[in-house]
Amino acid sequence: MNSIKNIVVSDIKGQEVKLGDFEGKVLLIVNVASKCGLTPQYEGLEKIYKAYKDQGFEVLGFPANEFLAQEPGTNEEIAEFCQSTYGVGFPMFSKIVVKGEGQHPLYKLLTEAIPVAEEMEDGKFKTLLKEKGLLTGESHDISWNFEKFLVNKKGEIVGRFAPDITPEDDMIISAINSELRK
């Protein structure tokens, strides 16, 4: 099953949310962190959220602390950081495990549905992680913070993008537009 509809998560305030409630919208699901070199991508995520939300698009942010403990805060601290630093208006969720022991069912489903992320042409980011000994786990695992999954209006996982592909990259924007037109 390649649909996220039956997955239940908690929002950043601890309220249960069934991802099926987003049916009819195109989603970009992102594992985020506040103390990562890629953290400025929050700005791009908010930018594309504002640009496309009226067309039925949502960004869903899932804080995770699996990569060099770059998301050490509580849900309250994360919410405050996102709001005060980047003015995040898209839905944020409670911190979850996206890789390894205790992996949340959402990320198990996402990574099994699309085991390999699209990468930048030069592929330097993955090489850098490998060189520093930071690329661990299985080949289908999330490689780092800010990996992105595209979900269509039916709740089906249709795309996966490497962490270094910024939210405003043509690769992601084209994929979003394509799904919004369907």
N, C-alpha and C positions, 0 to 999 in steps of 0.2 A: 504494500500500500504506500503510495507516494503522496498522501494527503496529510496535511497538518491539522485538519478540521477537528479531530477528537482530542488533540493535545490540550491539557490544562496547565496554565502557568500562573504565577502570581505577579501582579503589577508591582511597581516600586514601593507602593504603600501597603502591600501584602494582601490585596484583594484578588480573589481567584478570577481568571479570565480564560474562557474557552476560545482557542484560536479560530474556531469555526465562526465566531462572532464577526470575524474580518472577511468572511466569504463575500465575494463580489468586489473585493479590492485587490489591487496588486501590492504585494508586500516586499520590502527589502529587510531581511532579518540579519542583524549584525551583532557579533559579540564585541563588546566595547570595554575600554579600560581608561582610567583617568590619569595614569602615570606612565604612559607609553609614548614612544617617539611618534606614533601614528595618531595620538589623541586629537591633534588638530583636525582630523577627519570629521569630528563632531560638527564642525562648521559647515563642511560640505554636505553632510547628512541632513542638517537642518535646512540648508539652501535648497536641496532637491525636494525635501519634504514640503517646504512652502511652495515651491514651483509646481508640484504635481498633486498636492493633496485634494484640491478641488476637482480633480479628474478621477479620483478614486484610488489614490496611492497613499500608502503608509510606510513609515520606517519604524521598525520595532527594535529597540536597543536592549540587549541582554548583557549586563555587566558580568565579567568572569575574571577569576584571579589565577588562572592556570599558567600564565606566562610571566615568569620572573616576579610573581606577586605584584603585578602592576595595577591591580584593583583591590587595594587593601581595605577600603572604606566600608562603612555600613551602608545599607540602602538609603538612609536619610542623608548621609554625607555625600553619596553619589548623586542623589537628586539635587542637592544644594549646589554641588560643583557644576553639574550639567546646566542648571538654570543660570547660575551667576556667571559662569565663564563663557558659555556658548549659547545661552538663551534657548536651550532645547525645548521644543514644543511637541515633538513626536513622542509616542508612547515609550516609556521606559519600564523595565521589568525588574523584579528582584534578582539579585545575584544568583547565578546558577553555575553548575559545572558543565563545561562544554567539551571536555576531553578527559579520558582516563577514568579512574575509579569514581563511581557516583555520577557518571555522565547523565545529564537530564535526557529524558526520552525524546524531547524535541531535537536535540543535537545528534542523538543516535539516528533518528529518522532522516534528518538533513544530510548527514555525512554518508549514510548508506544509500540514499537516493541519488546523490551525485558525489561519487568518491574522489573526484579530482577537480580542483578549482582551475578556472581559466586564469592564466598568468599574463603579466606584461611580456611583451615580445622578448625583451632581454633576459627575463627570468632571474635577474640579479638578487631579488629579495630572498628567494628560496635558497640560492647559493650562499648568501650571507648567513642565513640561519644555520645552514649545514656547517659552514666553516667555523662558526662560533659554538658548535655543538648544541644548538638550541632547537633543532628540528628533530623531535622525538616522537615515539609512538608509531602507529601504523600509517601507511601511505594515505588512507582515507581520512585520517584525523585532521582536526582544525590545526593549522600550522602556527597561527599567531592571532593576536588581537586584531579586530576589524576585518575579519573574513566575512564575506557577504553572500547571502542566499536570496535568490529571487523566487517569489511564489506567485503563481497566477491567480486569477479571480476565483478559480475552483478550489484553491488551497493546495494545488500541486506544485512541487518543487521543480523549477524549470531552469535555474541557473546558479552557478557558484563562482565567486570571484575572489582571487587572492587578496590578502590584506593590503598590499601596496597599490592596488588599483583603487584610485580615489573615487568617491561617490560621483563626482562630476565628469569622470572619464567617459568618452564617447561609447566605450564598450558597454558600460552600465546604463547610460542614458538611452542608447539605442534599444537595449533589451527592455527597459521600462516602457518606453514608447510603444514598442511592438506589442507588449502584453496589454497595455491600456487600450490599444485599438481593437483588441479581440473581443 
